[in-house]
């Protein structure tokens, strides 16, 4: 899959409390799976494998190869962890 412009595909981290998965809580972190080249004159600042933090309501949900993912715009990413 080739992403365009400043789009980023992030696999969301599972939410755990101790040894238990918490399916009703939203993950706010994840790992970059793929990204576009950035906008002309402004290259993208994340790379594959980066762990990132994003806003609670950011992105568009997407199931990529059975994984819980989000399509994000680069400005929706708060920080690289």
Residue pairs with C-beta under 8 A, 6 or more apart in sequence:
1 9
1 34
1 64
2 36
3 9
3 34
3 35
3 36
3 71
4 36
5 36
5 37
5 38
5 39
6 36
6 38
6 39
6 42
6 44
6 73
6 74
6 75
7 35
7 36
7 71
7 72
7 73
7 74
8 32
8 34
8 35
8 36
8 44
8 46
8 52
8 71
8 72
8 73
8 74
8 77
9 32
9 33
9 34
9 35
9 62
9 64
9 69
9 70
9 71
9 72
10 30
10 31
10 32
10 33
10 52
10 54
10 59
10 69
10 70
10 72
11 30
11 31
11 33
11 64
11 67
11 68
11 69
12 27
12 29
12 30
12 68
12 69
12 70
13 27
13 29
13 30
13 31
14 21
14 27
14 68
15 21
15 22
15 23
15 25
15 26
15 27
16 22
26 56
27 68
28 53
28 54
28 55
28 56
29 51
29 52
29 53
29 54
29 81
30 51
30 52
30 54
30 69
30 70
31 49
31 50
31 51
31 52
32 46
32 47
32 48
32 49
32 50
32 51
32 52
33 48
33 64
33 67
33 69
34 48
35 44
35 46
35 47
35 48
35 74
36 44
37 43
37 44
38 44
38 45
38 74
44 74
45 74
45 80
46 52
46 74
46 77
46 80
50 80
50 81
51 80
51 81
52 77
52 78
52 79
52 80
52 81
53 77
53 78
53 79
53 81
54 70
54 72
54 76
54 77
54 78
55 76
55 78
58 70
58 72
58 73
58 76
58 77
59 70
59 71
59 72
59 73
59 76
60 70
60 71
61 68
61 69
61 70
62 69
62 70
62 71
63 69
